[in-house]
Amino acid sequence: MSTPTLTHALPSTRGQLNGVLFVALFAAAVTSIASLPAIAGLGMSPLIVGIVAGAIYGNALRDGMPESWAAGVNFSARKLLRIAVAFFGLRVSLQEIAQVGVPGLVESVAIVVSTLVIGTWVGMKVLKLDRDTAILTAAGSAICGAAAVLAFESTLQSKPHKSAMAVGSVVLFGTLSMFLYPVVYNAGWLHLDTLGAGLFFGGTIHEVAQVVGAASNVSPEATHIATIVKMTRVMLLVPVLLVLGVWLNRAARSAAHEAGQAVTRKLAVPWFALGFLALVVVNSLHVLPEAATHAVNTLDTFALTMAMTALGIETRVSQIRQAGPRALTAGLIIYLWLVGGGLAITWAVERVFA
């Protein structure tokens, strides 16, 4: 009786491994493309290039991939994703966050909370987007770009095309910020000192690479401050995901109660967020050699690229087309808030802590 089951399991396992290997090779090619000066100069991380390349393949050449490989692609987009997000914590240390002190923490918390609330409300209530698309778009703008979209996608268990739309917003408006902010600052229109520029750039630009690219056109001091503020926003990923888990659980219980059904949903605790926090502590204790940390971070970037590439392969343009203009409009409104509201928050923080 067991032999047929084993015979059936072996091809299935082989297909999944082949799918993972295919995504890994695809991600290796993506990493090479992202390292080209023309691409790197635009602040395009391998994650972003990965989802674009994956989506092109998924829509134009998907028939060329054996069906048995789909399980491996799904593994990369789901389980590998959670592991990679957890290891993202090795990029943050409590000592670095302490360097910008209370002003940097207040700036980060104010921008993350306000952007999430405003972005989700505008997306759902004004533009009539579905809940997941609205939250993903807001999260990508509020916290840490594509990595935040991946983390929220895992907790929400949303469809790949919704993540693709959110990442599209990050790419468009984050790249715009990277070029626009230094021009406006150097023209003297922002009226910010070095600390203010670091707070504003780090607090409102989407991706880490985009923050570094923009702030490097101001000064090394502003770049240092901006990078730490940005990583403080990354650190806030953990409490926000925990709150999201509680909210999802409460919403599910309320819906079940109204329908007269038994409540079956348990509290969604994103274990990868707790892993992220644990690795922040490990990084802060300096128990790992610097070379080891660098090697793990390099592997983690590759794993995140694999996850993003796999999400791209699973994305369908026809699904994006349904909510595309509204999702882009949501991203634009959030971006305008980040610029205007973020500048107001920066001025207020500087005045209070001057």
Buried (B, 14 or more C-beta within 10 A) or exposed (E): EEEEEEEEEEEEEEBBBBBBEBBBEBBBEBBEBBEEEEBBEBBBBBBBBBBBBBBBBBBEEEEEBEEBBBBBBBBBBBEBBBBBBBBBBBBBBEEBBBEBEEBBBBBBBBBBBBBBEBBBEBBBEEBEBBBBBBBBBBBBBBBBBBBBBBBBBBBBEBBBBBBBBBBBBBBBBBBBBBBBBBEEBEEEEBEBEBBBBBBBBBBBBBBBBBBBBBBBBBEEEBBBBBBBBBBBBBBBBBEBBBEBBEEBBEEBBEEBEEEEEEEEEEEBBBEBBBBBBEBBEBBBEEEBEEEEBEEBBEEBBBBBBBBBBBBBBBBBBEBBEEBBEBBBBBBEBBBEBBBEBBBEBBBEBBEEBE
